[in-house]
Amino acid sequence: MISNHATDVECCESFQIIVENSAPISCSVGANVLEALERAGHKGIPVGCRRGGCGICRVKIIAGDVLRKRMSRAKVSFAEEKQNYALACCIYPRSDLTVKPAPRPLDDQ
């Protein structure tokens, strides 16, 4: 289940993030997915502005719970969010998480 609300995660120090077909990466509670991937040197998700505006780090959430922060609706619409699309810089794991890179909307490319 993908959540838009914070949940009680105090019992855990970190979560595992898997970018589809890659080894798991540890993500500390309170860090966003993009930060964790960058710290681990993972190159599977491109990096842009790191603030939810450019859409470069767009992903599809395959499994896991996340807290979503504010992101550009031009990059991830409400309908796309319901289909589990997000920007890696704007999602915070609330459980182990599996994501895959997602193409940006056609008008961006």
Secondary structure, DSSP 8 states (H G I E B T S, - for coil): ---SS----TT-SEEEEEETTS--EEEETT--HHHHHHHTT--SS----SSSSS-TTEEEEEES-EEE----TTTS-HHHHHTTEEEGGGEEESS-EEEEE----GGG-
